[in-house]
Amino acid sequence: MSLASGTKLGTPLRRGIKVYQKSLEMDPSHFGGHFGLSEVYQLKGMYEEAIKELQKAIAVGGRTSGALTMLGHAYANSGKQGEAQKLLAELNQMSTQTYVSPYDLAILYVGLGDKDRALAQLNKAYDDRAGWIIYLKVEPIFDPLRSDSRFTELVDRMKFPR
């Protein structure tokens, strides 16, 4: 099931794909173009396409925690749990030498269907003041957590404007 199922995102997502594809025609080695296109593909449930774009992004920009997390999320959602688990292990190893955002880990845990660990990482991201946590309320990747009272409590703690 795609993250955009049942939403009105169809037209903007199609438009997003076209914009990113046009961007990559102009500069095929642009990390952000591949990464952004992969995000749109994931929202549409096009996980194999997302995986290909993330592999290209990693080839261009390196094995960053953000790229590995999104790749792991795409693997998990495409049924490649083993590949996602390998990336989780790589990220855990990476975290012994450099900062790996708990927000990133939460994304991977959501893909793996581990709500408890995802929520624990999101709470750690809140405590760490991880940069991307400001998108918590609107990030579609976290849709599977929205009905959980622990997620609602975290969003309330953040005091987003209503």
VOPAGU-2260 file (C-alpha; in pm, 1 decimal, decimal comma):
REM VOPAGU-2260
SITE   aa  ch    i         X         Y         Z
SITE  MET   A    0       0,0       0,0       0,0
SITE  SER   A    1     138,2     339,6     -89,1
SITE  LEU   A    2     158,7     620,5     161,8
SITE  ALA   A    3     -55,6     828,5     -72,9
SITE  SER   A    4    -341,7     576,8     -79,6
SITE  GLY   A    5    -669,3     743,0      -5,6
SITE  THR   A    6    -523,2    1092,6     -26,6
SITE  LYS   A    7    -542,7    1370,3    -280,8
SITE  LEU   A    8    -169,7    1350,9    -351,3
SITE  GLY   A    9    -197,8    1183,6    -692,5
SITE  THR   A   10    -162,4    1493,8    -909,3
SITE  PRO   A   11     111,0    1662,3    -700,5
SITE  LEU   A   12     306,3    1336,3    -691,5
SITE  ARG   A   13     287,2    1295,8   -1068,5
SITE  ARG   A   14     400,0    1655,5   -1101,7
SITE  GLY   A   15     683,4    1590,9    -855,3
SITE  ILE   A   16     806,0    1296,2   -1059,6
SITE  LYS   A   17     812,8    1510,1   -1373,9
SITE  VAL   A   18     999,5    1792,2   -1200,1
SITE  TYR   A   19    1264,5    1560,0   -1055,1
SITE  GLN   A   20    1304,3    1375,5   -1384,8
SITE  LYS   A   21    1352,3    1708,3   -1565,2
SITE  SER   A   22    1605,8    1811,2   -1301,4
SITE  LEU   A   23    1798,3    1487,5   -1353,3
SITE  GLU   A   24    1797,3    1540,2   -1730,9
SITE  MET   A   25    1981,5    1865,7   -1664,2
SITE  ASP   A   26    2218,7    1713,5   -1407,6
SITE  PRO   A   27    2215,6    1332,5   -1382,1
SITE  SER   A   28    2473,7    1342,0   -1103,1
SITE  HIS   A   29    2266,8    1555,0    -864,0
SITE  PHE   A   30    2221,8    1373,2    -532,6
SITE  GLY   A   31    1913,7    1576,6    -439,1
SITE  GLY   A   32    1740,0    1496,4    -764,9
SITE  HIS   A   33    1778,1    1121,2    -715,8
SITE  PHE   A   34    1691,6    1143,0    -346,6
SITE  GLY   A   35    1384,5    1359,3    -407,0
SITE  LEU   A   36    1260,1    1138,0    -689,5
SITE  SER   A   37    1298,2     835,1    -463,8
SITE  GLU   A   38    1083,9    1003,0    -198,0
SITE  VAL   A   39     804,9    1067,9    -447,1
SITE  TYR   A   40     827,6     711,6    -573,0
SITE  GLN   A   41     796,7     583,2    -217,0
SITE  LEU   A   42     489,0     799,2    -158,4
SITE  LYS   A   43     334,8     641,9    -467,7
SITE  GLY   A   44     426,7     292,1    -350,1
SITE  MET   A   45     674,4     251,0    -637,4
SITE  TYR   A   46     939,5      91,2    -418,2
SITE  GLU   A   47    1153,2     -73,8    -685,9
SITE  GLU   A   48    1186,7     262,1    -864,5
SITE  ALA   A   49    1265,9     429,4    -531,1
SITE  ILE   A   50    1536,8     171,5    -462,3
SITE  LYS   A   51    1699,1     238,6    -800,6
SITE  GLU   A   52    1699,8     614,2    -742,1
SITE  LEU   A   53    1842,3     576,5    -392,5
SITE  GLN   A   54    2117,7     352,6    -523,9
SITE  LYS   A   55    2201,3     626,2    -775,3
SITE  ALA   A   56    2193,4     890,2    -499,7
SITE  ILE   A   57    2430,6     681,6    -288,2
SITE  ALA   A   58    2662,8     631,5    -585,9
SITE  VAL   A   59    2677,8    1010,6    -626,6
SITE  GLY   A   60    2666,4    1132,6    -266,4
SITE  GLY   A   61    2794,8     846,0     -57,3
SITE  ARG   A   62    2647,5     626,5     212,6
SITE  THR   A   63    2489,5     897,0     425,9
SITE  SER   A   64    2260,9     795,9     709,9
SITE  GLY   A   65    1965,3     970,4     543,8
SITE  ALA   A   66    2011,2     788,9     214,6
SITE  LEU   A   67    2069,0     452,5     383,6
SITE  THR   A   68    1759,7     502,0     597,9
SITE  MET   A   69    1537,1     577,6     302,1
SITE  LEU   A   70    1686,4     285,0     109,8
SITE  GLY   A   71    1614,4      59,1     406,9
SITE  HIS   A   72    1258,9     190,6     423,4
SITE  ALA   A   73    1208,6     118,9      53,2
SITE  TYR   A   74    1358,6    -229,3      89,2
SITE  ALA   A   75    1132,0    -308,4     383,7
SITE  ASN   A   76     821,9    -186,8     202,8
SITE  SER   A   77     910,9    -387,0    -107,2
SITE  GLY   A   78     933,3    -707,0      97,9
SITE  LYS   A   79    1313,4    -714,7     117,3
SITE  GLN   A   80    1329,1    -727,0     497,1
SITE  GLY   A   81    1673,4    -887,8     497,4
SITE  GLU   A   82    1821,5    -601,5     295,6
SITE  ALA   A   83    1655,5    -349,3     527,8
SITE  GLN   A   84    1797,1    -530,4     833,2
SITE  LYS   A   85    2147,7    -519,6     679,4
SITE  LEU   A   86    2117,2    -143,1     639,5
SITE  LEU   A   87    1994,1    -110,0     998,1
SITE  ALA   A   88    2304,9    -298,6    1112,1
SITE  GLU   A   89    2522,7     -70,1     897,5
SITE  LEU   A   90    2357,5     237,6    1049,0
SITE  ASN   A   91    2406,6     103,7    1401,2
SITE  GLN   A   92    2775,1      42,4    1321,6
SITE  MET   A   93    2800,9     388,4    1163,1
SITE  SER   A   94    2656,0     542,1    1481,8
SITE  THR   A   95    2961,1     421,3    1678,0
SITE  GLN   A   96    3178,2     657,4    1472,3
SITE  THR   A   97    2948,8     943,8    1368,5
SITE  TYR   A   98    2612,1    1091,2    1452,5
SITE  VAL   A   99    2316,1     902,4    1308,5
SITE  SER   A  100    1993,8    1088,1    1368,4
SITE  PRO   A  101    1733,6     896,4    1564,8
SITE  TYR   A  102    1482,7    1055,0    1325,0
SITE  ASP   A  103    1649,6     860,8    1042,5
SITE  LEU   A  104    1638,1     539,3    1243,3
SITE  ALA   A  105    1268,3     597,9    1315,1
SITE  ILE   A  106    1200,7     606,0     940,5
SITE  LEU   A  107    1369,0     270,3     894,7
SITE  TYR   A  108    1184,4     119,4    1191,1
SITE  VAL   A  109     852,9     239,6    1044,0
SITE  GLY   A  110     941,9      61,2     720,8
SITE  LEU   A  111    1019,8    -253,4     916,8
SITE  GLY   A  112     685,3    -226,3    1095,7
SITE  ASP   A  113     847,1    -186,6    1438,8
SITE  LYS   A  114     629,0      88,2    1585,8
SITE  ASP   A  115     775,9      61,5    1936,4
SITE  ARG   A  116    1133,0     123,5    1820,3
SITE  ALA   A  117    1019,3     390,4    1573,5
SITE  LEU   A  118     843,9     580,8    1851,6
SITE  ALA   A  119    1140,1     538,4    2086,3
SITE  GLN   A  120    1368,3     685,9    1818,8
SITE  LEU   A  121    1127,6     974,0    1753,2
SITE  ASN   A  122    1125,5    1056,9    2123,3
SITE  LYS   A  123    1504,5    1047,9    2122,0
SITE  ALA   A  124    1502,0    1273,2    1813,3
SITE  TYR   A  125    1280,7    1515,3    2007,1
SITE  ASP   A  126    1518,0    1506,2    2305,3
SITE  ASP   A  127    1819,0    1552,1    2074,3
SITE  ARG   A  128    1641,1    1833,3    1887,9
SITE  ALA   A  129    1713,9    1653,6    1563,0
SITE  GLY   A  130    1659,7    1890,0    1272,0
SITE  TRP   A  131    1404,6    1695,1    1072,1
SITE  ILE   A  132    1174,9    1644,4    1372,8
SITE  ILE   A  133    1005,9    1972,5    1279,0
SITE  TYR   A  134     831,0    1781,7     996,5
SITE  LEU   A  135     688,4    1515,0    1225,8
SITE  LYS   A  136     330,3    1637,4    1201,7
SITE  VAL   A  137     323,7    1637,3     819,9
SITE  GLU   A  138     576,3    1371,2     710,5
SITE  PRO   A  139     371,5    1099,6     533,1
SITE  ILE   A  140     627,3     830,7     617,3
SITE  PHE   A  141     496,2     843,9     974,4
SITE  ASP   A  142     132,6     785,9     875,7
SITE  PRO   A  143     141,7     429,9    1017,7
SITE  LEU   A  144     210,6     581,4    1362,8
SITE  ARG   A  145     -56,3     851,4    1366,8
SITE  SER   A  146    -322,7     641,0    1538,8
SITE  ASP   A  147     -85,6     551,8    1823,9
SITE  SER   A  148    -143,5     762,8    2135,5
SITE  ARG   A  149     234,2     782,3    2192,3
SITE  PHE   A  150     273,6     953,5    1854,6
SITE  THR   A  151     -10,8    1195,0    1933,7
SITE  GLU   A  152     148,6    1276,6    2269,7
SITE  LEU   A  153     482,8    1349,8    2101,5
SITE  VAL   A  154     318,7    1577,3    1844,9
SITE  ASP   A  155     134,0    1756,2    2127,7
SITE  ARG   A  156     460,8    1799,9    2320,3
SITE  MET   A  157     607,1    1974,5    2017,1
SITE  LYS   A  158     337,5    2245,1    2042,1
SITE  PHE   A  159     284,0    2281,2    1668,4
SITE  PRO   A  160      41,6    2559,7    1573,8
SITE  ARG   A  161    -306,5    2432,3    1503,2
